[in-house]
Amino acid sequence: MLRMGEKYRHLIHDAGCGCSHPDLQRASRRLEAFSRRDLLSGLAATALVGALPAQGLAQTTAKPNTTLLSNARLFDSKAGTVVDNVQVLISDNQIADVDRSHAPPPDGATVLDCRNGVIMPGLIDAHWHTIFAAVPLNLLLGGDPGIVFAASTAEAERTLMRGFTTVRDLGGPVFSFKQAIDAGLIPGPRIYPSGAMITTSGGHGDLRLPTEIPRDGNKLSSGELFGGAAIVDGVAELQLRVREQLLHGASQVKIVGSGGVSSPRSPLDMITFSEDELRAAAGVAADWNTYVALHAYTTRAVQRALRAGVTCIEHAHLIDEETAIMMAEKGVWLSTQPFLTMADAASQSGPGVERAKQIFLGTPTLYQYARKHGIKTAWGSDVLFSPELGARQNIMLTHLGNWYKNAEVLQMATSGNAQLLELSNMRNPYPGKLGVIEKGALADLVVVDGNPMEDLALVENPKRNVLAIMKDGRLHKNTL
């Protein structure tokens, strides 16, 4: 049993873009012998055990076969309206019926009175980092895999308790962690994994120590062994690393197309992969019936990606209007974050602070372009390295109220983001409808005490305002 002690206990019991951080260079020295397998192999083995019959486990994870949520209102995430006098019938892990006739419950059904609360689809975060969201830098500097795993496990449950039943993971050694959640060993959201983000030498995510440059033959750096990034140069090596992530089970592939906010040696204005390289990566993803999600901020980086056939751009806070028009004309997805102040990116330091300020300036213009030109837009929070920032996940969602109506905000985080997840096509790890409450959809939902269509701020405090949380037909919170 892992004993956390007083110093780290808050990470387990309590509840920016930075896909990397300069201080991680120091962390990687201690993590050199700490590979992705070292971190999560024990968890994977436990998942294997968990798949075996176990009476005690069955007692704790058993779920009622049929549940009726009665006396409720329903947020229709397609129409953007709230419907009164509804009851929702759950059978196993699917929604069996949405009933407005007040039909009696089936025999043996568990009936939950929603007290006129609003039933919504479970929230979806389209840009999340499951392993790194709440692991403070001091823990990474310590290089203790048990603490890293414990902090990530605690944050996975907190994410679910905030009402997020699904996340799209955009970088990190998350494959075995996802298996553990899916097996019911630990509570957490559904995960659409990308695996290691793929970058070039000197690109965002290249956190090699000076002693690791130049590369010693084919020897991987400590960060690559950890599974956070894959550093490649040239078409053949890029294709290899893309295929490796897909072999691990990636639902989409994360490619780094420009510099980053917090990577000290890759300024925002730089570009990484050539157009031919990006086209090759997109081609491999298409061969696997999925897509590339490209990290890029600037006009040059985004336009290069558009010419190469990339179908989803992450961030893009510094693009011009011409580029926004190109995205709209090509039907490309924009997956971005409403970063407004340092409160949204408090884990940044050094040059990352000044770069973050550039992003803050670009955020309003980007959303204005998205609205004006009808760009398909997804929402994500992209918080990193801080349990305090993780707790702002819901606030990052309500930031959208600066540009969108309440109904549009809720639609973006449910049915809208679900449409982006569908780009994973044959690599979708959870076949079934997400982001909607309708017959045949997967039973992921939250019950809100009040109407967030009228008061979006209700979403900011899920501990107080969310009465119930169900994922895959199982209640993880129930105060009804």
WORA-V513764 format. One record per residue. N is the residue number from 1. PHI is phi as a letter, one per 20 degrees, with the letter a starting at -180 (NA if undefined). PSI is psi in whole degrees, -180 to 180 (none if undefined). OMEGA is omega in whole degrees, 0 to 359 (NA if undefined). Layout:
N/PHI/PSI/OMEGA, N/PHI/PSI/OMEGA
This chain:
1/NA/131/181, 2/f/125/178, 3/d/114/187, 4/e/-31/184, 5/m/170/184, 6/f/-32/187, 7/f/-39/186, 8/d/5/187, 9/f/-32/182, 10/f/-24/180, 11/f/-25/183, 12/e/-36/188, 13/d/-17/179, 14/d/156/173, 15/f/none/NA, 16/NA/none/NA, 17/NA/126/165, 18/c/108/174, 19/e/1/176, 20/b/177/185, 21/b/143/182, 22/g/-34/180, 23/f/-18/179, 24/f/-18/175, 25/g/-42/177, 26/f/-36/180, 27/f/-38/185, 28/f/-25/178, 29/f/-42/180, 30/f/-20/181, 31/e/7/187, 32/g/-39/180, 33/e/8/188, 34/d/90/186, 35/e/172/177, 36/g/-38/180, 37/f/-38/179, 38/f/-38/183, 39/f/-44/193, 40/d/0/182, 41/f/-37/177, 42/f/-39/178, 43/f/-42/179, 44/f/-40/178, 45/f/-40/179, 46/f/-38/178, 47/f/-37/178, 48/f/-44/177, 49/f/-40/182, 50/f/-21/179, 51/f/-15/180, 52/e/155/179, 53/f/132/178, 54/b/113/187, 55/g/-42/181, 56/f/-43/180, 57/f/-40/181, 58/f/-36/180, 59/f/-34/184, 60/e/-22/184, 61/d/-2/181, 62/f/143/180, 63/c/151/178, 64/f/144/182, 65/f/-37/184, 66/c/131/178, 67/c/134/176, 68/d/120/174, 69/e/109/187, 70/d/170/176, 71/l/56/187, 72/c/165/164, 73/d/159/186, 74/c/128/172, 75/e/113/176, 76/e/103/187, 77/f/-12/175, 78/e/-46/182, 79/e/-20/183, 80/m/36/180, 81/c/164/175, 82/d/128/182, 83/d/131/181, 84/e/163/171, 85/l/62/182, 86/c/150/166, 87/c/146/185, 88/d/127/181, 89/d/126/179, 90/d/129/175, 91/c/116/186, 92/l/-119/184, 93/d/17/182, 94/c/158/173, 95/e/117/183, 96/e/-30/182, 97/a/148/168, 98/d/111/194, 99/d/131/176, 100/d/9/183, 101/d/2/180, 102/l/41/177, 103/f/146/179, 104/f/152/181, 105/f/150/175, 106/f/158/177, 107/g/133/177, 108/n/-1/182, 109/f/145/171, 110/e/125/183, 111/d/126/178, 112/d/121/179, 113/e/114/183, 114/e/-3/174, 115/l/41/179, 116/m/18/173, 117/f/165/181, 118/e/122/175, 119/e/126/178, 120/c/155/169, 121/f/151/174, 122/g/142/182, 123/f/151/181, 124/c/126/175, 125/d/117/187, 126/e/-4/177, 127/b/95/185, 128/c/156/176, 129/c/95/190, 130/g/-45/185, 131/f/-32/188, 132/d/-5/187, 133/g/-42/187, 134/c/20/178, 135/e/103/181, 136/f/155/183, 137/f/-32/181, 138/f/-30/176, 139/f/-40/177, 140/f/-38/178, 141/f/-33/178, 142/f/-25/175, 143/m/25/181, 144/e/110/184, 145/f/-32/180, 146/f/-41/181, 147/f/-40/177, 148/g/-46/180, 149/f/-43/182, 150/f/-43/180, 151/f/-41/180, 152/f/-38/179, 153/f/-45/179, 154/f/-40/181, 155/f/-33/178, 156/f/-42/178, 157/f/-41/179, 158/f/-38/178, 159/g/-47/178, 160/f/-41/181, 161/f/-15/173, 162/e/0/177, 163/n/5/180, 164/e/105/182, 165/e/-10/179, 166/b/140/172, 167/c/150/170, 168/d/114/185, 169/e/123/186, 170/d/39/172, 171/q/119/177, 172/q/161/181, 173/f/77/194, 174/d/-4/189, 175/f/-50/180, 176/f/-34/178, 177/f/-44/176, 178/g/-42/180, 179/f/-39/180, 180/f/-40/177, 181/f/-46/182, 182/f/-31/179, 183/f/-6/180, 184/n/12/181, 185/f/-35/178, 186/c/146/178, 187/f/143/179, 188/r/173/182, 189/f/165/167, 190/f/145/182, 191/c/124/169, 192/e/101/191, 193/e/144/172, 194/d/-25/187, 195/m/-150/182, 196/f/135/173, 197/f/140/188, 198/d/124/185, 199/c/175/176, 200/e/170/170, 201/g/128/181, 202/n/-1/181, 203/e/173/176, 204/g/123/184, 205/o/-14/174, 206/e/98/182, 207/d/30/180, 208/f/144/173, 209/f/157/177, 210/g/-32/180, 211/f/-11/179, 212/e/6/178, 213/d/129/358, 214/f/165/180, 215/f/138/179, 216/e/91/183, 217/m/-127/178, 218/e/13/182, 219/f/130/180, 220/e/150/176, 221/f/168/181, 222/f/-39/179, 223/f/-35/178, 224/f/-41/177, 225/f/-34/179, 226/f/-26/178, 227/n/11/180, 228/e/-29/183, 229/b/161/172, 230/c/122/184, 231/d/120/185, 232/c/155/175, 233/b/117/180, 234/o/155/187, 235/f/-47/186, 236/f/-46/180, 237/f/-37/178, 238/f/-47/179, 239/f/-39/179, 240/f/-49/183, 241/f/-36/176, 242/f/-47/181, 243/f/-34/179, 244/f/-42/179, 245/f/-40/178, 246/f/-36/177, 247/f/-36/177, 248/f/-23/181, 249/o/20/179, 250/f/137/176, 251/e/-21/173, 252/b/167/184, 253/d/133/179, 254/e/119/177, 255/d/138/179, 256/e/117/184, 257/d/-10/180, 258/b/-177/175, 259/f/180/184, 260/c/171/181, 261/f/-46/190, 262/d/1/178, 263/e/114/192, 264/f/-27/185, 265/d/13/179, 266/c/84/183, 267/f/159/186, 268/g/-34/187, 269/f/-12/184, 270/f/157/175, 271/d/144/183, 272/e/-84/188, 273/f/149/175, 274/f/168/179, 275/f/-40/178, 276/f/-39/179, 277/f/-43/179, 278/f/-39/179, 279/f/-37/179, 280/f/-42/179, 281/f/-46/179, 282/f/-34/179, 283/f/-42/177, 284/f/-45/179, 285/f/-42/179, 286/f/-37/177, 287/f/-30/177, 288/e/11/178, 289/l/44/174, 290/b/-155/190, 291/b/168/176, 292/d/133/170, 293/d/118/189, 294/d/121/173, 295/f/118/179, 296/a/143/181, 297/d/-36/194, 298/d/165/177, 299/g/-49/182, 300/f/-45/183, 301/f/-43/182, 302/f/-43/180, 303/f/-38/176, 304/f/-43/180, 305/f/-39/180, 306/f/-41/178, 307/f/-28/182, 308/e/-5/176, 309/n/17/176, 310/f/140/187, 311/d/-4/179, 312/b/123/179, 313/d/128/175, 314/e/132/174, 315/n/-96/177, 316/m/26/186, 317/f/-18/187, 318/d/20/181, 319/f/161/176, 320/e/176/185, 321/f/-34/178, 322/g/-42/180, 323/f/-39/177, 324/f/-41/178, 325/f/-42/178, 326/g/-43/179, 327/f/-44/181, 328/f/-43/182, 329/f/-34/181, 330/e/-7/181, 331/m/26/181, 332/e/143/178, 333/f/140/169, 334/d/116/175, 335/d/108/188, 336/c/178/188, 337/c/138/180, 338/e/65/177, 339/f/127/184, 340/c/-41/183, 341/b/176/179, 342/f/-18/175, 343/f/-25/179, 344/e/-8/184, 345/b/43/188, 346/f/-15/180, 347/f/-5/180, 348/f/150/176, 349/b/172/178, 350/l/-138/181, 351/f/-19/179, 352/f/-29/181, 353/f/-48/180, 354/f/-37/179, 355/f/-38/178, 356/f/-37/179, 357/f/-34/175, 358/f/-39/179, 359/f/-42/179, 360/g/-40/180, 361/f/-33/183, 362/e/-20/186, 363/g/-52/182, 364/g/-42/181, 365/f/-41/180, 366/f/-47/181, 367/f/-32/176, 368/f/-42/176, 369/f/-44/183, 370/g/-42/180, 371/f/-46/185, 372/f/-40/187, 373/d/5/175, 374/m/37/177, 375/f/136/175, 376/f/115/190, 377/c/130/175, 378/d/156/179, 379/d/140/172, 380/b/164/183, 381/d/-39/176, 382/l/46/175, 383/e/148/188, 384/b/149/165, 385/m/26/184, 386/a/118/174, 387/f/-27/177, 388/f/-43/177, 389/f/-37/178, 390/g/-38/180, 391/f/-14/178, 392/e/7/182, 393/g/-45/180, 394/f/-34/178, 395/f/-38/175, 396/g/-34/177, 397/f/-45/183, 398/f/-15/172, 399/g/-29/182, 400/f/-19/178, 401/f/-12/175, 402/f/-22/184, 403/c/-15/185, 404/c/153/172, 405/f/159/182, 406/g/-44/180, 407/f/-40/181, 408/f/-38/177, 409/f/-48/181, 410/f/-36/177, 411/f/-41/182, 412/f/-40/183, 413/e/2/179, 414/c/-93/184, 415/f/-32/179, 416/f/-54/179, 417/f/-32/178, 418/f/-34/177, 419/f/-38/176, 420/f/-42/180, 421/g/-30/181, 422/f/-16/176, 423/f/-19/178, 424/f/-17/169, 425/l/-119/182, 426/f/-13/179, 427/e/9/179, 428/f/119/183, 429/f/-9/183, 430/c/72/180, 431/g/131/183, 432/p/166/183, 433/e/130/173, 434/d/161/174, 435/m/6/180, 436/c/155/171, 437/d/96/180, 438/b/163/182, 439/g/130/179, 440/n/-12/179, 441/f/157/175, 442/f/142/187, 443/e/72/173, 444/d/117/184, 445/b/163/173, 446/c/150/176, 447/d/120/184, 448/d/135/177, 449/e/89/186, 450/p/-179/184, 451/d/103/180, 452/f/-15/173, 453/f/-33/179, 454/e/-33/182, 455/c/92/183, 456/f/-27/181, 457/f/-16/176, 458/g/-31/182, 459/f/-23/185, 460/f/-21/182, 461/c/75/183, 462/f/-28/180, 463/g/-39/182, 464/e/-38/192, 465/d/-11/177, 466/e/119/185, 467/e/-31/182, 468/b/147/176, 469/c/124/178, 470/c/135/175, 471/c/126/179, 472/l/35/177, 473/n/-1/180, 474/d/132/176, 475/f/122/176, 476/d/-18/172, 477/b/136/179, 478/b/104/174, 479/d/19/179, 480/f/none/NA
